[in-house]
Structures are given as C-alpha cells and as structure tokens.
Amino acid sequence: MKQSSRSKQALQVTIVGFVVNVVLSTGKIIAGVSGKSGAMLADGIHSLSDLVTDIMVWFFVGVSDKESDQTHHYGHGKYETFATMLISMVLLAVGIGIFFNGAGAVLKALGGHPPEKPGMIALYAALMSIALKEALYWYTLRTGKSINSMAVVANAWHHRSDALSSVGTSLGIGGAIFLGESWYILDPIAGMVVSFFIARVAWQLGGPSIRELLEAAPSSEIREEMSDIIGKVTGVKDYHNLRARSIGKAMAIEVHIKVDKDLSVEASHNIASQVEILLRQRFGQQTHVGVHVEPFYLKKVADNEAFSKIE
C-alpha cells in the first residue's frame, strides 16, 4: 500500500474516533453529574484518555510514513512503534486508575458509606457508550490491520477498553438501580474486574513495541525463513553475520555472503542483488537489506574466520 493512502486511511479512522470520543466524553460527564453516578463520571474521564491516544495516532502515523532523510537514514517507522508504546502506557495507567478508584469506593461502602443511587440517565449513557465504542473498535481494528499499523490497532484496543469499562459501569449502575442500596457496591467491583482486562491488553500491546525499541531480533521462525531464502540463492556458497531488526512496519536485514573467489565484481554484485530482491519480496519492498560480499575458499584461511551462520 502506498504511504499516502496508508496515512490517509489512518487519519480518517482517527478523526472518526476523535469526534465520537468528544461526543461521548461530554455526554458521559454530563450524565454522571446529573445522574449522581460517580462510576459514570469516572467512565467519562476514562473516555477523555481516548482523545489523547487519537492525537498520538494522528501525529505519529503521519510521521512514520515519511521517507528516509538526512537525519533518519532508515525512515521514520519507529515513531509508530513509539506511539504504540505510549498508548499501551496510557491504557495501563487507565486500568490502574479504574482499579484504585473502585477499591476506594468498595472500602467506603464497607465502612458504611455506600455511593448514592444513580439515575437512569447514567445507565442510558453507559449502554450508548458500549454500542458506539464497540462499533468504533471493530472499525478501527479492521482499518489498522488492513494498513498494517500497530498504532491504529492499539488505538482500537483503547476503544475496546472504554467499551469494557462501560460494561462494568452499566452493570454497577443497573444493579444499584434495580436491586437496591445493598447492591450499590456492584458498581466499583465491576470496574475493578474490568481494570484487569485493560491492563492485560496494555501488556499485550506494549510488550512487542518495547522489544522493538530495544532492538530485539525477530523470532527464530523468521530468522530461519531468512536463512532459507539466502541459502537457496544461486551462487551463495555460504553466509554468516545474519542480523535483523524491525523498524515500525519495515524490517532491516544485514548479512555477509560468500561467493566464488574467481567471480567478477559484476557477477558477485548480481548475486547480492538477488539476495536483496528475494528478501524484499518476502518481507516487503520497504525492507532495508545490506549484503556484504566475501570470497569463498574451500579451506579456512584462519581459525578466526569460523562464524556461526546466524548470530
């Protein structure tokens, strides 16, 4: 997919999410105040965090699609990885906040200070939030996968976390309204349960982005696939120093190949070019491939030339 089209789709889905989040945040906070529901008020504040992640995606995905320049020789792909990590951190903070807010409310209730009975407007707002945020989750997730953007996918899960939060809120508010004062405690308990799901999603999204920013190598399966591609190229007698890392949605691969020592420079170059072409065909045209060519001898010249094929 062309970078301009990818950025356009990411921007479009983010703008839709931003507008929905503005409307929902405002409506939930109003419903929380007028309906005397602390849970709905907290849910509205939670929705405000979605506005922050929308802005992150809006900015970072656009930057990540910029071509390489004098200051970023490998492109700007890690801006998107950085955005994914930031979103996961926001999600984790939201989950922790919801947990401690719920725990505080439970302790107050056990101490003889139950929350006030919420109004029906708060329940209606919670149900509306579930419907809108779940629809926004699927729309954003589908777009993120189609354009191969982890930042957009992460933002989709942030929408899902808001829907889950509203599920807990609606259960708590509904229980308080229909079951009576002794069940007011359902609201904070449900929120605490939801907070664990939010924290789990934050870890699932943040872990890969942190590993990428720390220059972790791809999985052993991916490295074996690279090895197979390189080893099957006609003219490659041997290879070593195979290294790879992710740069956002792209990949950087470096390898030393050995070719017949009697080949011309042009023939050796053609073999190296074939390695590059095949790796890009498999891992994407934006893949950065560096191939170093060395002469192949039947016997080792020195013991220090013994390398493992994959480091």
PyMOL commands that set and color helices and strands:
alter all, ss='L'
color gray80, all
select helices_A, chain A and resi 3-34+38-64+77-110+120-146+150-179+181-183+186-213+220-231+265-283+303-305
alter helices_A, ss='H'
color red, helices_A
select strands_A, chain A and resi 238-247+250-260+288-296
alter strands_A, ss='S'
color yellow, strands_A
deselect
rebuild
show_as cartoon
